[in-house]
Each structure stands twice: as structure tokens, then as C-alpha cells.
């Protein structure tokens, strides 16, 4: 690493963000050009159908540090981030969303903490503007649940806006997890970690690609966190089964006692209630095991995270 003039890679995974890209590039370039460093801006295009690619090609003519990876089909956020990681050449890598809810103006503070020795710099949201209250409540509960069961102490309100050193980046790439939970995996590596606090703004333009009730991505992220950092739900099943068994025995004893006393208890109704409760628990635990089996299946497939249809700006042979 050239300490006086390091190379910083900024990675964006996006799909259909034509409304945001010009302002995003302007703000990122303004921040990076004001600092004594070299930079590359890597856009991973998740098979966009709008004018995003043409806009990027136009901006690349003015700034050759802009590089583009076009995927062969739609892969999703995490695989596209991993694509950017694999092609990034920087001494440190910053990855973030393209909706400008996370301000590029935080980058100097993140780089300063990295220069001071931090290997990972998290950005932590103290407030979130423009978010649905129901979504915020569910998000808080999800963070609380993950923090409560995780074997690694996850940090609340830290998302996909981080700086990681080359050392941590190489470690993350070496793991080759089938379905990585990047928010937790980066922090799990250890080393010195710092936080930068900020207020998250509303989306600059366009609509969110992950609406609460119409997108599976938030739920997939939650289960990635659960299966990636905790085995506690497996033991929770044993605990519930024991409690249910004790409760069933007590209930059976009560009904038997009332029947002996001639209180007119409906044995069949009690049996049917117990039958339904048993099957409800069985299905719940089968679903829980299915989540883990799915994680194991994805891990054993060893599929690539993505396929790149086109690389633009990464060597002399590309456009």
C-alpha cells in the first residue's frame, strides 16, 4: 500500500438506477477528487433494463476511473457486491447503495479512520428519514433477534455501507461461503473496527427495489444472518418440545382427574386440541430445519456468485 497515495475502490451494486446515477457520480467524484488518493469506481450492473448503462458509459468517457461489470442475468445485491470485490484493486474498498440514502460525504471520515489503523469502518445510522414506520419497527425487531441469538455481536443499524481493508477483503473472498451474510461476515473477521455515525436520508429519486411486502430480499438477509451466525434456533426446538411435553402431561393429568370426578370433560375435544397443537409444532420445527438444510445445500453447490457478461475499464482489452 502506498500510504501517501493509496488506491480506494468504491463498489456499487445496482439495478435500474438511472435517476440516481448522475447525482451519485457527481457527489462521489467531488469527495474523492478533494483527497490525496487514487480511486476507481466500480458499478456492478445487475442486468438493468433502464438507461443506467448508457449513462455510465457517457460518464466513463469523462472519467476512465469509472469501471462497469455487466452481469449475464439478474443475480441480486450480494452476488453483485462480491463481483465488485473480486475485481477491486484498491488498498481499501468502500461498498454502498446507489440510492443516495447513504451520503458519499462520509467517505473522508471512513478513510481517516482506516488511515489511523482500522481494518473495518462501519457506518451506523442514528436516524433514518423517509422510512415506513412499520418497516422500521420490523427492522428493529430483526436486529434485536439477530443480536440476541448470534454467536458474534452484530452491530445494530449498520447496513451495506462499509470500508474494509485489503486484508479483510482478501479474507472475505477466501471464505467462499455459498450464501454470505456480508453485514455480519465482514465484522466477524475481527481486527480493529470503528464506527461512523450519521443520519440516513430518504431515497434521492425513484422507488425502493426492496419494498417490505413485495420483496423477499429483506427476509433472505435476515435468514442469512440467522443461519450464518447462530445455531441457537436448533436448540430452541428441543426446549419447546420439552415444554410442550411437560404441558401435555400436566393437561392429560388434569383432564383425567376431572373425568374421574365426573365433571363431564370432553375427552375427544381435548384430544383434538392436543393433536392440532402437536402438528403445529412439528410443522414449525420442520420449517426451521428446512432453513438450515437450505443453507447447507447452497454451501455444497459451490456455484460461482455471478457470471460477468462484459467487463468495461478493467484492462487494455476492454472498452
C-alpha positions as MATLAB code, in Angstrom:
seq = 'XXXXXXXXXXXXXXXXXXXXXXXXXXXXXXXXXXXXXXXXXXXXXXXXXXXXXXXXXXXXXXXXXXXXXXXXXXXXXXXXXXXXXXXXXXXXXXXXXXXXXXXXXXXXXXXXXXXXXXXXXXXXXXXXXXXXXXXXXXXXXXXXXXXXXXXXXXXXXXXXXXXXXXXXXXXXXXXXXXXXXXXXXXXXXXXXXXXXXXXXXXXXXXXXXXXXXXXXXXXXXXXXXXXXXXXXXXXXXXXXXXXXXXXXXXXXXXXXXXXXXXXXXXXXXXXXXXXXXXXXXXXXXXXXXXXXXXXXXXXXXXXXXXXXXXXXXXXXXXX';
ca = [
       0.000    0.000    0.000;
       1.170    3.491   -0.864;
       0.332    5.290    2.369;
       0.753    8.733    0.823;
      -1.325    7.991   -2.259;
      -3.483    4.881   -1.689;
      -5.913    3.392   -4.171;
      -9.520    3.386   -2.959;
     -12.132    1.212   -4.676;
     -15.782    2.211   -4.363;
     -18.204   -0.593   -5.279;
     -21.848   -0.123   -6.240;
     -24.311   -2.921   -6.913;
     -27.383   -1.619   -8.691;
     -30.379   -2.316  -10.890;
     -32.373    0.354  -12.741;
     -30.969    3.449  -11.009;
     -30.820    5.858  -13.959;
     -32.449    8.603  -11.895;
     -29.746    8.440   -9.235;
     -26.549    7.693  -11.146;
     -25.651   11.217  -12.384;
     -26.016   12.801   -8.937;
     -24.303    9.828   -7.285;
     -21.260   10.080   -9.570;
     -21.056   13.849   -9.110;
     -21.037   13.607   -5.326;
     -18.639   10.654   -5.180;
     -16.195   12.312   -7.579;
     -16.362   15.591   -5.636;
     -15.449   13.774   -2.422;
     -12.686   11.588   -3.876;
     -11.047   14.286   -6.003;
     -10.665   16.503   -2.934;
      -8.482   13.891   -1.210;
      -4.837   12.864   -1.809;
      -5.566    9.426   -3.232;
      -6.203    7.433   -6.359;
      -9.593    5.864   -6.908;
     -11.679    3.543   -9.010;
     -15.480    3.460   -9.031;
     -16.867    0.033   -9.873;
     -20.517   -0.248  -10.900;
     -21.926   -3.780  -10.990;
     -24.965   -3.670  -13.246;
     -27.459   -6.350  -12.201;
     -28.992   -6.655  -15.669;
     -30.696   -3.232  -15.648;
     -33.468   -2.563  -18.151;
     -33.434    1.250  -17.994;
     -30.840    3.759  -19.270;
     -28.359    3.134  -16.437;
     -25.684    1.513  -18.607;
     -25.739    4.260  -21.228;
     -25.389    6.888  -18.522;
     -22.400    5.085  -17.055;
     -20.748    4.776  -20.461;
     -21.217    8.510  -21.000;
     -19.665    9.351  -17.628;
     -16.829    6.909  -18.259;
     -15.743    8.948  -21.283;
     -15.113   11.824  -18.893;
     -13.630    9.729  -16.077;
     -11.825    6.475  -17.010;
     -11.694    5.558  -13.313;
     -15.327    4.501  -13.682;
     -15.480    0.763  -14.366;
     -18.502   -1.393  -15.175;
     -19.368   -5.049  -14.701;
     -22.453   -6.206  -16.576;
     -23.897   -9.476  -15.291;
     -25.277  -12.148  -17.612;
     -28.632  -12.142  -15.789;
     -30.156  -10.805  -12.581;
     -28.254  -12.221   -9.572;
     -29.179   -9.931   -6.667;
     -27.351   -7.498   -4.408;
     -24.907   -9.739   -2.544;
     -23.553  -11.645   -5.596;
     -23.040   -8.324   -7.373;
     -21.172   -6.871   -4.409;
     -18.962   -9.983   -4.454;
     -18.332   -9.358   -8.165;
     -17.129   -5.866   -7.327;
     -14.938   -7.248   -4.533;
     -13.278   -9.763   -6.841;
     -12.354   -7.088   -9.379;
     -11.436   -4.291   -6.949;
      -7.742   -3.399   -6.887;
      -7.833   -0.900   -4.022;
      -5.867   -0.852   -0.786;
      -9.288   -0.344    0.800;
     -12.781   -0.960   -0.571;
     -15.938    1.002    0.205;
     -19.250   -0.540   -0.805;
     -22.591    1.204   -0.653;
     -26.031    1.503   -2.259;
     -26.789    3.753   -5.211;
     -29.958    5.405   -3.855;
     -28.012    8.180   -2.015;
     -29.639    7.380    1.292;
     -26.088    6.794    2.479;
     -24.166   10.043    1.854;
     -20.831    9.801   -0.014;
     -19.698   12.761    2.091;
     -18.964   10.231    4.890;
     -16.155    8.704    2.834;
     -13.401   11.079    4.115;
     -14.231   10.194    7.739;
     -14.155    6.487    6.892;
     -10.807    6.788    5.115;
      -9.360    8.781    8.004;
     -10.259    6.018   10.477;
      -8.696    3.494    8.098;
      -5.516    5.563    7.896;
      -5.467    5.533   11.710;
      -5.383    1.733   11.756;
      -8.975    0.484   11.461;
      -9.395   -2.572    9.214;
     -13.196   -2.230    9.061;
     -15.177    1.003    9.295;
     -18.926    0.604    9.812;
     -21.417    3.376    9.184;
     -24.107    3.330   11.858;
     -27.456    5.042   11.332;
     -28.526    7.218   14.262;
     -31.730    8.223   12.422;
     -33.473    7.034    9.278;
     -35.527    9.569    7.348;
     -38.218    8.715    4.816;
     -38.747    5.149    6.035;
     -42.085    3.442    6.622;
     -42.790    3.132   10.364;
     -43.873   -0.484   10.083;
     -40.703   -1.315    8.159;
     -38.588    0.470   10.785;
     -40.290   -1.453   13.604;
     -39.755   -4.778   11.853;
     -36.128   -3.842   11.146;
     -35.509   -3.043   14.819;
     -37.030   -6.356   15.881;
     -34.922   -8.212   13.320;
     -31.714   -6.584   14.589;
     -32.749   -7.376   18.156;
     -33.395  -11.021   17.290;
     -30.108  -11.400   15.419;
     -28.176   -9.744   18.229;
     -29.845  -11.982   20.795;
     -29.048  -15.308   19.117;
     -25.839  -14.545   17.231;
     -22.554  -16.073   18.308;
     -20.911  -12.851   17.096;
     -22.080   -9.460   18.497;
     -23.638   -7.816   15.439;
     -23.851   -4.022   15.449;
     -27.338   -2.503   15.236;
     -28.276   -0.219   12.348;
     -25.219   -0.938   10.234;
     -26.000   -1.885    6.659;
     -24.248   -2.170    3.319;
     -22.093    0.939    3.638;
     -18.678   -0.004    4.953;
     -14.981    0.394    4.360;
     -12.856   -2.737    4.507;
      -9.101   -3.006    4.166;
      -7.373   -5.145    1.565;
      -6.512   -7.633    4.322;
     -10.179   -8.101    5.288;
     -11.299   -8.131    1.656;
      -8.912  -10.985    0.847;
     -10.164  -12.920    3.882;
     -13.813  -12.479    2.864;
     -13.054  -13.634   -0.675;
     -11.119  -16.640    0.597;
     -14.102  -17.970    2.591;
     -16.200  -18.732   -0.494;
     -19.414  -19.051    1.502;
     -22.307  -20.221   -0.624;
     -24.747  -17.596    0.641;
     -22.752  -14.969    2.563;
     -24.310  -12.530    5.018;
     -21.892   -9.699    4.305;
     -23.127   -7.384    7.064;
     -22.077   -9.943    9.639;
     -19.245  -11.684    7.800;
     -17.119   -8.555    7.418;
     -17.333   -7.769   11.129;
     -16.853  -11.427   12.095;
     -13.324  -11.381   10.663;
     -12.232   -9.397   13.729;
      -9.302   -6.948   13.693;
      -9.712   -3.318   14.660;
     -13.156   -1.945   13.800;
     -14.537    1.584   14.081;
     -17.901    3.257   13.527;
     -19.022    6.483   11.857;
     -22.475    7.713   12.892;
     -24.849    9.546   10.565;
     -28.489   10.277    9.796;
     -29.741    8.308    6.834;
     -31.615   10.389    4.285;
     -34.641    9.458    2.212;
     -34.019    7.964   -1.224;
     -32.824   10.650   -3.675;
     -35.035    9.504   -6.573;
     -37.033    6.517   -7.737;
     -38.648    3.770   -5.693;
     -37.039    1.250   -3.395;
     -36.159   -2.083   -5.004;
     -36.955   -3.878   -1.744;
     -40.497   -2.976   -0.588;
     -41.346   -4.635    2.698;
     -44.300   -6.725    1.498;
     -43.285   -7.326   -2.120;
     -39.616   -8.246   -1.922;
     -38.045  -11.333   -0.394;
     -34.588   -9.753   -0.069;
     -35.043   -8.346    3.489;
     -36.259  -11.729    4.686;
     -33.456  -13.574    2.915;
     -30.954  -11.232    4.585;
     -32.471  -11.967    7.980;
     -32.255  -15.726    7.488;
     -28.706  -15.403    6.129;
     -27.841  -13.737    9.409;
     -29.596  -16.422   11.452;
     -28.109  -19.431    9.661;
     -24.700  -17.817    9.233;
     -24.097  -16.747   12.821;
     -26.205  -18.856   15.170;
     -27.128  -22.450   15.976;
     -29.422  -21.418   18.840;
     -32.683  -21.927   16.865;
     -31.820  -25.619   16.599;
     -31.665  -25.926   20.380;
     -34.766  -23.742   20.746;
     -36.683  -26.585   19.103;
     -35.575  -29.011   21.810;
     -36.564  -26.503   24.508;
     -40.035  -26.005   23.033;
     -40.517  -29.736   22.621;
     -39.648  -30.335   26.285;
     -42.033  -27.582   27.426;
     -44.780  -28.962   25.217;
     -44.239  -32.473   26.519;
     -44.437  -31.327   30.152;
     -47.530  -29.237   29.384;
     -49.181  -32.165   27.615;
     -48.576  -34.451   30.586;
     -49.988  -31.883   33.012;
     -53.024  -31.303   30.784;
     -53.628  -35.021   30.453;
     -53.465  -35.391   34.244;
     -55.972  -32.562   34.765;
     -58.422  -33.979   32.241;
     -58.072  -37.459   33.704;
     -58.720  -36.121   37.204;
     -61.810  -34.201   36.094;
     -63.088  -37.244   34.264;
     -62.716  -39.401   37.384;
     -64.600  -36.770   39.400;
     -67.448  -36.838   36.873;
     -67.135  -33.209   35.752;
     -68.244  -34.024   32.225;
     -64.983  -33.225   30.405;
     -64.988  -33.774   26.629;
     -62.073  -36.158   26.132;
     -62.342  -36.063   22.353;
     -62.218  -32.277   22.253;
     -59.123  -32.273   24.461;
     -57.511  -34.943   22.296;
     -58.259  -32.989   19.111;
     -56.756  -29.771   20.571;
     -53.657  -31.668   21.611;
     -53.454  -33.315   18.173;
     -53.572  -29.942   16.392;
     -51.020  -28.364   18.722;
     -48.637  -31.265   18.166;
     -48.807  -30.982   14.415;
     -48.401  -27.194   14.576;
     -45.165  -27.646   16.481;
     -43.992  -30.389   14.147;
     -44.510  -28.206   11.085;
     -42.777  -25.263   12.782;
     -39.681  -27.322   13.550;
     -39.680  -28.921   10.106;
     -39.684  -25.428    8.607;
     -36.840  -24.395   10.886;
     -34.786  -27.405    9.837;
     -35.596  -26.553    6.242;
     -33.949  -23.150    6.632;
     -30.740  -24.775    7.809;
     -30.847  -27.527    5.203;
     -31.283  -24.872    2.541;
     -28.179  -23.087    3.812;
     -26.221  -26.359    3.726;
     -27.458  -27.082    0.208;
     -26.379  -23.667   -1.080;
     -22.979  -24.136    0.534;
     -22.374  -27.539   -1.057;
     -23.288  -26.429   -4.577;
     -20.104  -24.357   -4.985;
     -21.688  -22.263   -7.694;
     -19.991  -19.005   -8.718;
     -21.530  -15.892   -7.187;
     -22.154  -14.413  -10.639;
     -21.254  -14.550  -14.333;
     -19.909  -11.408  -15.959;
     -21.172  -10.789  -19.471;
     -18.884   -7.809  -20.007;
     -16.069   -6.018  -18.173;
     -15.547   -2.375  -19.075;
     -12.452   -0.481  -17.997;
     -10.560   -3.252  -16.203;
      -7.741   -3.779  -18.705;
      -6.477   -2.553  -22.058;
      -8.571   -5.078  -23.978;
     -11.894   -3.861  -22.657;
     -13.834   -0.815  -23.747;
];
